[in-house]
Amino acid sequence: MHLLSCRLQRVRQHLDLQLSFGRQLTLVGGVNESGKSTLVEALHKTLFLRSTATGRGVEELRSRTHGGLPEVELCFAAQGERWTLRKRFAGAGGTCQLSNQKGQALSGPAAEDELARLLGLEGPIEGRRIAQLPERWAHLWVRQGDAGFNPLEGKPESYDYERLLQQLQSKTDLGTLQSPLDRQVVEQLQQRLGQVFTPTGRVKAGSALAQVLQREQECLEDLNGAKQQLLELEQAMERLGAIAERLHCIDQDLRPALLRERELEQQQQLLQAELEPVLLQRQTLEQQQKQQQELKRTQQEQQQEQLRLQQQLKQALEQDALKTEQQQKQEQQIAAAQQQLQTLRTQQEGVRQRLDLLQLRRERQQLEAHQQEMNRLQSEANRLKQTLSQLPPIDAEQVRGLRRAEQALAQAQARLEAMATSIEVLQSNQAITLADEAIQAGEKRQLNSITELQVGAGVRLRVSPGGGDALPQAQAQLERCRQDCERLTQQLGAANSEAAEAIEQQRRSLERDLSDLRTAAKAIPWSGLSERLSALLPRQQDLEQAISLDRQEGLPSDPTALEELDTQLRQTIQQQSSALDQQLQQHQQQRQQEQAQSRQLEQCRNRLEQLAGSLAMVEQRLQQESTPASVEQLQHLEQDVKERRAVLAAMESERKTLQQQRQGSVGALQLLEQLNQEKELLLNERGQNEQRCASLGAQNPSAQLELAQARWENVQQERQTQEREANALQLLQEHFHQAQAELANRYSEPLCSALNPYLGALLPTGAEKALLAFNPKHGFQQLQLLQDSQAYDFARLSGGMREQFAGALRLAMAEVLMGAYDGALPLVFDDAFTNTDRQRLDPLQAMLQRGMEQGIQIILLSCHPEDYQNVLGWAQKSPLQSLEGANGVEVTLSR
């Protein structure tokens, strides 16, 4: 596969750029910002990006200086055919067309799929997957700034990994190093292990092994919980027995000491119970006195509030009457303004109807003119079609075929005449016959076959023309050419090629005139022309009827005056509408204020009614509760309380005396308090342990323990089975990879064999070689350069050496891959050797020269094209041509 030519239209700074690519080398030179990288990017996206893609990938191709959408045409050779690809990037409206010399033409998704098949890909890149675009042919498409990257460090898909392996396998004498069955086994092992383990080697969440481990952990937790539950139950039962024994001992120690204390407490409680009803009755009488005082205070406050509200109600009624009168005046003003505004709108409606009628008349005149023009164009087109149908269907190719047939007939006649013999009678006094036909003096004959010549009565001659056996062949060829000419003239209906060409030119002129008529017809809005014209008539009649019913007089008939009047009316209506809106807003605000004031008046009246009712109830309660008996009863209760409290004070004095007697032994008292506290704590603990035993004993702890033990043992066996299976798969994969690794170096040897000649051209000392490792799982790795018995990693080389080493590797990969692409591949370098010094330019060009000798098509873009004159001179097989592109892009290429 190699590129032939391209044409960029409206792509960034390029309005129209056409290029032809040499079979071996194409050198593109230009200053910075002249559009070299744009050319590379446009070609790459044309090959790999879907034409209907949207987003950043398409926006980057759009021109900011030239109108229109980006369009690229690319010609290339693939699978023994010449293909032409046209893509127009317009988002969802993008187009793709693909055709070849055999007449196969595809468009849309079918063209995209066929292009992907020719390039050996699954399909084009969608707009949402634009991030994957740089990975397409990354080993062949060296973008500016990426020349120093190792092409083998990317994803295997970025350097055509599968085809590279196939081509390397075909170059080794060991046959297939990795068969399809091997790949199927590797994929199945990887799939099985991927279901169990993550890429980092951990057990994968959700796998069967992870589920078994989770169940094992849960069963172990259940087993430990059952053991702990049984142990807690046994401990709680033992603690209950100890608590019962200790409580019995404490009760025996405290009974004599507390007997007297309890007796004293019971007497105090009895006296206190007798005192509480008396205190409650006294408290009730005191509350009644307080309520009477509170009622009197409330009565005074409500009387003051009633007087204040009556004054406010009187003032509000006076203001309400005044505002009602103002509101009536304002409503009259608003009604007058609305009437005036309606009059202006009616006048404006009349003006608008007259303007619409004028507009409809103009539109009708324009549609009628369009219809007349459309009828004329249709009539002219019918005439051209009739004239065209009367002419024979002759095209330029048929004319060229007839001309070639006439030329072949003329050549056959000339060849036959060259072989024939001429006889001319200059003077004779005897009768001369040629093939029994008399010849007169001055007559000339041509002989194409053996003929008898007789002079007089006694002379007979046999004349044989030259050419030998070729003469019959020339005659047969002449007859075939004559038949071909007659057949073509009969087919075309023309006497000769000149007549056929005149007919073809006349047909082409008629078709061109017909195309011009179609173009002119497109400029006329013919769609629905009659329907729109028919729809205008009822509208015009309705407007004329409405205007006739309108009694407005004095309106101008001039459109300009009507428009000025319409503008004045619109402004006046707008001003009066604004003023009316303000009046309505003010009126609404006043209405809202009146409503609020009415609500306040209503609330005031309601409050006055409530106050009148409340004052009546307060007066009634004061009359009912003000009795002299309650005062005397309160004095009697006060005396009773004093007497009972004196008795309680005497009993309290007696209790203190008993306590002082008990305090004779401080140690015994402290022991008694400690025993009381311990008893309370033990009682609480006994209740908790009884509840704990009841909870733990709800189910059989021993049975639960045995069931948890059995579940744990079963899940252990299942986990061991899963682990043995996973370990077996890992061991099988390890052995399989080990067996593959023994043959893996066979992949790197053919690639290094292809790479070392390029390094030999680049580094003439011959001591430098490439080292490369291969991993069946991860692909090619550990690219190194061997110099003076010392291996240097690719990343440790200098910037210039990385560019050159990577360029040699790309050339070697392209050379290996050419077998899968009809023996040719394009390799694009966009300013790829910017860090290369001058001393290394000649070896670099020798390396590129070797790539061209192997059949690689090299496209080189550089700001300094003069640096590559040596390799350009080697590639020159005919005079070079220079093409001047947009923005000073100079393209120099070999044919």
Secondary structure, DSSP 8 states (H G I E B T S, - for coil): -EEEEEEEEEETTEEEEEEE--SSEEEEE--TTSSHHHHHHHHHHHHHB-TT--SHHHHTTB-SSS-S--EEEEEEEETTEEEEEEEE--GGG-EEEEEETTS-EEETHHHHHHHHHHHT-S--B-GGGGGGGGGTTTTTEE-TT-TTS-GGGS-GGGGTHHHHHHHHHHHSTT--SS-HHHHHHHHHHHHHHHTTB-TTSSB-TTSHHHHHHHHHHHHHHHHHHHHHHHHHHHHHHHHHHHHHHHHHHHHHHHHHHHHHHHHHHHHHHHHHHHHHHHHHHHHHHHHHHHHHHHHHHHHHHHHHHHHHHHHHHHHHHHHHHHHHHHHHHHHHHHHHHHHHHHHHHHHHHHHHHHHHHHHHHHHHHHHHHHHHHHHHHHHHHHHHHHHHHHS----HHHHHHHHHHHHHHHHHHHHHHHHSEEEE----SS-EEESS-EE-TT-EEEESS-EEEEETTTEEEEE--SSTTHHHHHHHHHHHHHHHHHHHHHHHT-SSHHHHHHHHHHHHHHHHHHHHHHHHHHTS--TTHHHHHHHHHHHHHHHHHHHHH----S---SHHHHHHHHHHHHHHHHHHHHHHHHHHHHHHHHHHHHHHHHHHHHHHHHHHHHHHHHHHHHHHHHHHH--HHHHHHHHHHHHHHHHHHHHHHHHHHHHHHHHHHHTT-HHHHHHHHHHHHHHHHHHHHHHHHHHHHHHHTTS-HHHHHHHHHHHHHHHHHHHHHHHHHHHHHHHHHHHHHHHHHHHHHHHHHHHHHHHHHHHHHHSTTS--EEEEEEETTTEEEEEEEEETTEEEEGGGS-HHHHHHHHHHHHHHHHHHHGGGTTT--EEEEESTTTT--GGGHHHHHHHHHHHHHTT-EEEEEES-GGGGHHHHHHH-SS--EEEE-GGG-EEEE--
